[in-house]
Amino acid sequence: MTPETLPDPIAVAVAFTSLLERLGIRYVVVGSLASSVHGEPRSTNDIDVLADLAASDVAGFVEAVGSEYYVSETAVREAVRSGTSFNVIHLGTAVKVDVFVAGEDPFDRERIRSGLRLEVSREQTASMVLDTAEHSILRKLEWYRRGGEVSERQWRDVVAMLRIQGPALDRSRLDAWAERLGVVELLKRARAEAAS
């Protein structure tokens, strides 16, 4: 498949991350796209990106995305200032890209540092940097906890990644970050379910 024949969300992910790379902004694709690659595929119309976006990047970023995407410069500046998120809408497909600003969070810094290059098609131009399976599991466990531990979708994604990735996972990385993030018991429970 070429970028032109990829499904809309993936084509937008490739195009958007290529733009970030041209601007020299480090990133990783996270969320359901990452968990679908590492676990069980599921459809998504939104793309989640963790980006190392600084205040000095905002004007150039807004100018670069302006012709193909809707973006609010005010929202971008506020997200960078507060270390939160903003969204960008691809005008041709209405696919939404949620951009999470990395800020100084140690876990997010580690995720950006250790992202994996994923070739989406045989064309060198169709690639992106993807969150690792370990980091995807941990972040989803955090979201599961923050959501009151009721999201079946988040839990199913975690268990699927643990089951499918199995021995390929870096157990020491998982355990160390689970401790720091306060999700040790959830990880233990998910591992037990994945093994059953």
C-alpha positions, 0 to 999 in steps of 0.5 A: 500500500502507498500512503494514498491507498492507506485507510484514512486514519493511518494515512493522516497519521503518516502525513501528520507525523511526517510534518512533525519530522520535517519540523524537527519535533520529536513524537510517538504515536500512542493510544488505540493505534499503538495498542492495535499494532501491539495487540488486537486491531480495532478501528479508530477514527482518532489519532493520538500523538505525544509530541515534544512541542515547545513554545518556540515551535508553535508559530512554525507548527501552526503555519505548517499544518494550516493548509491541510488541518484546522488548528487553533493557535490559541489552543496550541499555545495553552496546551504547551504552556500547561502541558496538556493537549489540543486537537487538529482536524484533517480537513480532507477526511475529518480525522482528528489528531489529539496532540498531547504535549510531553512537557517535563513528565519523566514517563512521557520523556522516556516514551519519546526517547524510546519510540519505535520506527514502524514502516506502514507500507513498503514505501519508505515515506509511509512510516511513523514512530510508535510507542513501545508495547510496554509504554502503551500497556502502562499508559492504558493502565493509568487511564483505566485507573483514572477512569474508575477502573470501568473501561472494558475497552482499555482493559481489553487493550492491555490484556491483548497486548500482554497476551500477544507480546508475551515474552517479547515484553521487557518485564523489568521496564514494565515492572519499574515503571508500574511501580513509579506510576502506581499501577503494580496491582493492575499490571499483576491482575492483567498479567494473570488474565492474559495468562489464563 
